[in-house]
Amino acid sequence: MKAPRVTLDQWRTLQAVVDHGGFAQAAEVLHRSQSSVSYTVARMQEQLGVPLLRIDGRKAVLTEAGDVLLRRSRQLVKQASQLEDLAHHMEQGWEAEVRLVVDAAYPSARLVRALTAFMPQSRGCRVRLREEVLSGVEEVLKEGVADLAISGYNIPGFLGAEMSPVEFIAVAHPDHALHRLQRQLSFQDLETQMQVVIRDSGRQQPRDVGWLGAEQRWTVGSLATAATFVGNGLGFAWLPRHMIERELSDGLLKPLPLDKGGSRSPVFFLYASKDKALGPATQILTDLIQRFDAAPLNAAFGSPAAPA
């Protein structure tokens, strides 16, 4: 195989000249002298036998051939960087970061316990946690920017590990008009009242979840905001029980006595990215998430008992 005449450093130098608008700007970014940058590009053109740049006024502009070669070189440099990263990770045997996206309805207490147990085992591995609502989790996972995802949906094309269900209950302030009826409620009773719903953070195919038959509907950006609205008498909503236990206990919220549908408990799933195999840190975090998912929400901090 013929050895390449142009080095990766030369391609990086050309990219810097184009991306930053000239030799002087590239020299500043690369922490080199302008004459060194100019020589590098000139030498490239000599080695390739093709003019890559032409001077237009005070600005270096790509030739047609230079434009084609530069676009191809970007992929080459990117692959070389990925190869270097892979070598580093293989040497270390550990990921630098785990990207976790979670539906905002999933109990944060379980995540806190899992991450607390993960910390002393992480070897400096960072965790980037991102919260989404409804289809937002699916979009992030499919975009390839998450290593792990927790969602209350079956995501097509992915095999998820089943986790615990999360109970949602219909609630309103104790003084709300629905509670003043002092009887079992039907969906017809809800139609004239205001329902508070949470906006789906997905952009491509946003979903509406739960009964949406109310003539009036306010849409908010988070479950916490919905709980605040409802706790102050502004409408009713289906909210995760684990998020409103204190409000229920303090009498700020009260379950609606619906004849049916007052509670629902969707099962959640843990998904892994299909773009790469799980590294050791990601696998440890996966195991901890699954183990703490099965523990009571009021369990003490620390590692749960290992399965028999």
C-alpha positions as CSV (number, residue, x, y, z in Angstrom):
1,M,0.0,0.0,0.0
2,K,1.3,3.4,-1.0
3,A,2.1,5.6,2.0
4,P,0.1,8.9,2.1
5,R,2.1,12.0,1.2
6,V,-0.1,14.3,3.3
7,T,-0.3,14.0,7.0
8,L,-3.3,14.4,9.3
9,D,-1.7,17.5,10.8
10,Q,-1.6,19.1,7.3
11,W,-5.3,18.4,6.8
12,R,-6.1,19.9,10.2
13,T,-4.1,23.0,9.3
14,L,-6.0,23.4,6.0
15,Q,-9.3,23.0,7.9
16,A,-8.2,25.7,10.4
17,V,-7.3,28.1,7.6
18,V,-10.7,27.7,5.9
19,D,-12.8,27.5,9.1
20,H,-11.2,30.6,10.7
21,G,-10.9,32.7,7.7
22,G,-7.2,32.9,6.9
23,F,-3.6,32.1,7.7
24,A,-3.2,34.5,10.6
25,Q,-6.5,33.4,12.3
26,A,-5.5,29.7,11.9
27,A,-2.0,30.4,13.3
28,E,-3.6,31.9,16.4
29,V,-6.0,29.0,16.9
30,L,-3.2,26.4,16.3
31,H,-0.7,28.3,18.4
32,R,1.8,28.4,15.5
33,S,3.5,31.1,13.5
34,Q,1.7,32.4,10.4
35,S,4.7,31.4,8.3
36,S,4.5,27.8,9.6
37,V,0.9,27.6,8.6
38,S,1.5,29.1,5.2
39,Y,4.4,26.7,4.6
40,T,2.3,23.7,5.6
41,V,-0.5,24.5,3.1
42,A,2.0,25.4,0.4
43,R,3.8,22.1,0.9
44,M,0.4,20.2,0.8
45,Q,-0.4,21.7,-2.6
46,E,3.0,20.8,-3.8
47,Q,2.7,17.2,-2.6
48,L,-0.8,16.8,-4.0
49,G,-0.1,18.5,-7.3
50,V,-3.4,20.3,-7.0
51,P,-4.1,24.0,-6.0
52,L,-6.3,24.0,-2.8
53,L,-6.6,27.7,-2.1
54,R,-6.6,30.9,-4.0
55,I,-6.3,34.4,-2.6
56,D,-9.4,36.6,-3.0
57,G,-8.5,40.0,-1.7
58,R,-7.2,39.3,1.8
59,K,-9.0,36.0,2.2
60,A,-8.0,32.5,1.3
61,V,-10.7,30.8,-0.7
62,L,-11.0,27.1,-1.6
63,T,-10.6,26.1,-5.2
64,E,-13.1,23.6,-6.6
65,A,-10.7,20.8,-6.0
66,G,-9.8,22.1,-2.6
67,D,-13.5,22.1,-1.6
68,V,-13.9,18.4,-2.6
69,L,-10.7,17.3,-0.8
70,L,-11.4,19.3,2.3
71,R,-14.9,17.7,2.7
72,R,-13.3,14.3,2.4
73,S,-10.5,15.2,4.8
74,R,-13.0,16.2,7.5
75,Q,-14.3,12.6,7.7
76,L,-10.7,11.3,7.6
77,V,-9.6,13.5,10.5
78,K,-12.8,12.7,12.4
79,Q,-12.2,8.9,12.0
80,A,-8.6,9.4,13.1
81,S,-9.7,11.2,16.2
82,Q,-12.2,8.5,16.9
83,L,-9.5,5.9,16.5
84,E,-7.2,7.7,19.0
85,D,-10.1,8.0,21.4
86,L,-10.8,4.3,21.0
87,A,-7.2,3.4,21.7
88,H,-7.2,5.6,24.8
89,H,-10.4,4.0,26.1
90,M,-9.1,0.5,25.4
91,E,-5.9,1.3,27.3
92,Q,-7.9,2.7,30.2
93,G,-10.6,0.1,29.9
94,W,-13.2,2.6,30.9
95,E,-15.6,5.2,29.4
96,A,-15.1,8.9,30.0
97,E,-18.9,9.5,30.2
98,V,-22.2,7.8,30.3
99,R,-25.2,9.7,28.8
100,L,-28.5,8.8,30.5
101,V,-31.9,10.2,29.3
102,V,-34.8,9.7,31.6
103,D,-38.6,10.3,31.4
104,A,-39.3,13.0,34.0
105,A,-42.1,10.9,35.5
106,Y,-39.6,8.2,36.6
107,P,-38.9,8.4,40.4
108,S,-35.7,10.4,40.9
109,A,-35.2,8.8,44.3
110,R,-34.4,5.5,42.5
111,L,-31.9,7.3,40.2
112,V,-30.3,9.1,43.1
113,R,-29.7,5.8,44.9
114,A,-28.3,4.2,41.8
115,L,-26.0,7.1,41.1
116,T,-24.9,7.3,44.7
117,A,-23.9,3.6,44.6
118,F,-22.2,4.2,41.2
119,M,-20.0,7.1,42.3
120,P,-17.4,5.1,44.2
121,Q,-17.2,2.6,41.3
122,S,-17.1,5.2,38.5
123,R,-13.3,5.7,38.3
124,G,-14.0,9.3,37.3
125,C,-16.6,8.4,34.7
126,R,-19.0,11.3,34.3
127,V,-22.8,10.9,34.0
128,R,-24.7,13.3,31.8
129,L,-28.3,13.1,32.9
130,R,-31.0,14.5,30.7
131,E,-34.7,14.7,31.5
132,E,-37.3,14.5,28.8
133,V,-41.1,14.1,28.7
134,L,-43.0,11.3,26.8
135,S,-41.7,10.9,23.2
136,G,-38.7,13.1,24.0
137,V,-36.8,10.1,25.5
138,E,-37.4,8.1,22.3
139,E,-36.1,10.9,20.1
140,V,-32.9,11.3,22.1
141,L,-32.2,7.6,22.0
142,K,-32.9,7.3,18.3
143,E,-30.6,10.3,17.6
144,G,-27.8,8.3,19.1
145,V,-27.0,10.9,21.8
146,A,-27.8,8.6,24.8
147,D,-26.1,5.5,26.1
148,L,-29.1,4.5,28.3
149,A,-32.7,5.6,28.4
150,I,-35.6,5.1,30.7
151,S,-39.0,5.4,29.2
152,G,-42.6,4.5,29.9
153,Y,-43.1,3.4,26.2
154,N,-42.2,0.5,24.1
155,I,-39.7,2.1,21.7
156,P,-39.8,0.4,18.2
157,G,-36.5,-1.2,17.2
158,F,-35.1,-1.4,20.7
159,L,-35.2,-4.2,23.2
160,G,-36.0,-2.8,26.7
161,A,-35.5,-4.4,30.1
162,E,-38.8,-4.2,32.0
163,M,-38.8,-2.0,35.1
164,S,-41.3,-1.1,37.8
165,P,-44.6,0.6,36.9
166,V,-45.1,4.2,38.0
167,E,-48.6,5.0,39.3
168,F,-50.4,8.2,38.1
169,I,-53.5,9.3,40.0
170,A,-56.1,11.9,39.1
171,V,-55.9,14.7,41.8
172,A,-57.3,18.2,42.5
173,H,-57.2,20.6,45.4
174,P,-59.5,19.5,48.3
175,D,-61.6,22.6,47.7
176,H,-61.9,22.1,44.0
177,A,-65.5,22.0,42.5
178,L,-65.1,18.3,41.7
179,H,-64.5,17.4,45.3
180,R,-67.4,19.6,46.5
181,L,-69.8,17.3,44.6
182,Q,-69.1,14.8,47.4
183,R,-69.8,11.7,45.3
184,Q,-68.2,9.3,42.9
185,L,-67.2,11.1,39.7
186,S,-67.5,10.1,36.0
187,F,-65.6,11.5,33.0
188,Q,-68.7,13.6,32.2
189,D,-68.1,15.5,35.5
190,L,-64.6,16.4,34.3
191,E,-65.7,17.8,30.9
192,T,-66.5,21.3,32.2
193,Q,-63.4,21.5,34.4
194,M,-59.9,22.6,33.5
195,Q,-57.4,19.8,33.0
196,V,-53.6,20.5,33.4
197,V,-51.5,18.5,31.0
198,I,-47.7,18.2,30.6
199,R,-46.1,19.2,27.3
200,D,-44.4,16.4,25.4
201,S,-40.7,17.4,24.9
202,G,-40.5,15.4,21.6
203,R,-40.5,17.5,18.4
204,Q,-41.3,14.9,15.7
205,Q,-44.4,13.0,16.9
206,P,-45.5,14.6,20.3
207,R,-48.1,12.6,22.2
208,D,-51.0,13.4,24.5
209,V,-51.4,11.0,27.4
210,G,-54.3,10.5,29.7
211,W,-57.9,11.6,29.4
212,L,-58.2,14.9,27.4
213,G,-61.9,15.4,27.3
214,A,-62.0,18.6,29.2
215,E,-63.2,21.6,27.3
216,Q,-60.5,23.7,29.0
217,R,-56.9,22.6,29.0
218,W,-53.7,24.3,30.2
219,T,-50.4,22.8,29.0
220,V,-47.3,23.3,31.2
221,G,-43.7,22.3,30.7
222,S,-43.1,20.1,33.7
223,L,-44.7,17.7,36.2
224,A,-43.6,20.0,39.0
225,T,-45.4,23.0,37.5
226,A,-48.5,20.9,37.0
227,A,-48.4,19.8,40.6
228,T,-48.0,23.5,41.7
229,F,-51.0,24.6,39.6
230,V,-53.3,21.8,40.8
231,G,-52.1,22.3,44.4
232,N,-53.3,25.9,44.2
233,G,-56.7,25.0,42.9
234,L,-56.0,25.5,39.2
235,G,-57.6,22.5,37.5
236,F,-57.0,18.7,37.9
237,A,-54.4,16.4,36.5
238,W,-53.0,12.9,36.5
239,L,-49.7,13.1,38.4
240,P,-47.2,10.4,39.5
241,R,-48.0,9.4,43.1
242,H,-44.4,9.4,44.2
243,M,-44.0,13.1,43.2
244,I,-47.0,14.3,45.3
245,E,-46.9,12.1,48.4
246,R,-46.1,15.1,50.6
247,E,-49.0,17.2,49.0
248,L,-51.4,14.3,49.6
249,S,-50.2,13.9,53.2
250,D,-50.4,17.6,53.9
251,G,-53.9,17.8,52.4
252,L,-52.9,20.1,49.5
253,L,-54.0,17.5,46.9
254,K,-56.7,14.9,47.1
255,P,-57.4,12.0,44.7
256,L,-60.5,12.4,42.6
257,P,-63.1,9.7,43.4
258,L,-63.5,8.6,39.8
259,D,-65.7,5.6,39.1
260,K,-63.0,4.3,36.7
261,G,-59.6,5.5,35.3
262,G,-58.6,7.4,38.5
263,S,-55.3,5.6,38.5
264,R,-53.0,4.1,35.8
265,S,-49.6,2.4,36.2
266,P,-47.6,2.3,33.0
267,V,-44.6,0.0,33.1
268,F,-41.2,1.7,32.4
269,F,-38.3,0.2,30.4
270,L,-34.6,0.6,30.4
271,Y,-33.0,0.8,27.0
272,A,-29.4,0.8,25.7
273,S,-28.0,2.4,22.6
274,K,-27.7,0.2,19.5
275,D,-24.8,2.2,18.2
276,K,-22.1,0.7,20.5
277,A,-21.6,-2.1,23.0
278,L,-22.0,-1.3,26.6
279,G,-18.7,-0.3,28.2
280,P,-17.8,-1.5,31.8
281,A,-19.0,1.7,33.5
282,T,-22.3,1.8,31.5
283,Q,-22.8,-1.9,32.4
284,I,-22.3,-1.2,36.1
285,L,-24.7,1.7,36.0
286,T,-27.2,-0.4,34.1
287,D,-27.1,-3.1,36.8
288,L,-27.4,-0.5,39.6
289,I,-30.4,1.2,38.0
290,Q,-32.2,-2.2,37.6
291,R,-31.4,-3.2,41.2
292,F,-32.5,0.0,42.8
293,D,-35.6,0.1,40.6
294,A,-36.8,-3.0,42.4
295,A,-36.1,-1.5,45.9
296,P,-38.7,0.5,47.8
297,L,-38.7,4.2,47.2
298,N,-38.0,4.8,50.9
299,A,-35.1,2.3,51.0
300,A,-32.0,3.5,52.7
301,F,-29.1,4.8,50.6
302,G,-26.4,2.4,49.7
303,S,-26.2,-0.7,47.6
304,P,-29.3,-3.0,47.8
305,A,-28.8,-6.6,48.5
306,A,-27.4,-8.5,45.6
307,P,-29.8,-11.0,44.0
308,A,-29.5,-14.6,45.3
